[in-house]
Amino acid sequence: MDVPPEGHQQGDMPMNPPISPSVPKGDLSNTDNMNMMTTSFYWGKDVIVLFSGWPGEHVGMYILALLFVFLIAIAAEIFSVSPTVKAGTSPVVVGTIQTGVYVFRIGFLYLVMLSVMSFNAGIFLAAVAGHSVGFFLVKFRACALANRTNNVPKV
């Protein structure tokens, strides 16, 4: 039996296929269509975030995408706090409300994750900033409520 060249068995493919010169090297500047995804962080307004063709090539739409990701990240952090429940509320109602809040939180977190997967540094920074601001707002409110209940004058 003859041994095929390069030590491959018949039907096996080489481990590394040849590299095409049309494959981008980390940015989208050398591609005409936006179907190619980059595999490293890059700066630039030409990005696809969540939907094909959005935000497009306009600076204003890119800024809107940054704001959208920022606000979604804030909302995800705000929804991380369980809503307060009044005593005597039905467990079914409490469970339904908490499940609804959880569904929105997870949905927002997935939207942020998919946005960051665009590998655009601006989108990444908007997501981190949004999570930071949201965390600050949640903790600030918790401290303010704790201080307000502790400062009640004793009669």
N, C-alpha and C positions, 0 to 999 in steps of 0.2 A: 504494500500500500504506500503510495506516495504521500509525503508530508507537504501540505500546502506551504507556500512561502510565508515568512514572518511568524511562523508558529501558530497560525490560526487554523482551526478546524473548518471544514466546509460549512458555509452558512453563517459563520460568525462575522460580525462587523468589527472593524477596527475600533479601538477604544476611543480615539479622538478623531471625530470627523474633520475634514478640512475646513478651515475658517474662511468664510466668505468675506470679500472686501466690502460688501454692502452692510455688514452688521455694525451698528453703532458701538462706539467704544466708551459708553458711559454718559453720553448726552444725546439729545435729539437734534443737534444742529446739522447733521449730515443726512437727515432723512427727509423725504418729501411728504410722507404720510405719517400720521401720529399713531399708527398701529403698533409701532415698536415701543416696548417698555425698556426703560433704563434699569440697570442693576446696581447703581451706586448713587449716592446723594449728588445733587447738582442744583445750582442756582439758575433761576430763569423763570420767565412768565409763561413759557410754552409748556404746558403740563396738562395732563388729563386727570381730573379729580372726580371720582365716583361715576360719572356718566361720560359716554363717548362724545367728544366735541365740547365738553365743558371744562374749564372756562373759555376755551378757544385761545386766540392769539391777542386778545385785547387786554391792556393793562388794567382797565377798570373792572373787567370780569375776573381777573386774577386777584385783585384786591377784594372783590366780593367773595371769592372762594376762600381767601384767607380769613375774612370776617366770619364766614359761615362755619368753617372748621373751628375757629376760636369760640364761637357761641355754642356750638354743639358740645365741645369739650367742657365748657362751663356748665351746661345743662346736665351732662353726665355726672359731674361732681355734685351738683345740687341734688340730683335724684339719688345719690348714694346714701342720703339720710332718710331713714324710714319716717313716714308721716306720724305725727303724734296722734294717739288714739284716746278718745274719751272713755272713762270707766263705764262699764255697762254696755258697750257697743257689741253687737253680735259678732261672734268669731268669723262667721261667713263673710260679713261685710268687711271686717278688718283684713281677712285673708285676700279678698278680692281687690281691695284698694292697694294693699302691699304688693300683690302680684302685678297689678297694672303699673305701678311705679317701677317695679323691677323690669318689666318688659320694656318700658321706655328707656330706662337706664342702659340695659343691654343693647338695645337698638342704637342708641347714641354712641355707645362705646364701639360697636362694630362699624358705624359710619366713620368715626375718627380713625379707627384702625385701617379701614380701606383707603381713607384719604392719605394717611401717612405712607401707605404702600405705593404711592405715586413716586416716592423717593425724591420729592422736591424739598429742599431744605427750608424754604419759606413756609410750606404747609406743615412740616415737622415742628418748626418753631411756633407757629400759630397754635398747634395742638398742645404743645408743652405749656405755652403761656396760658391757654384756656384752662387746662387742668390746674395750673398753679393758682390762677385767679379764682376759679371755682372752689378749690380747697380752702383758700384764704377766706372766701365769703362764708363757707360752711362753718369753719372754725371760729371766725369772728362772731357769727350769730350765736353759736353755742356758748362762747365765753360771755357775750352780752346777756344772754338769758340766764346764765348761771350767776352772774354778778347782780342782776336785777332781783333774783329770788333770794340771794343772800343778804341784800341790803334792805330788807323789809324791816321797818322799825318794830321793836318788841314793845308791846303794851303791857 
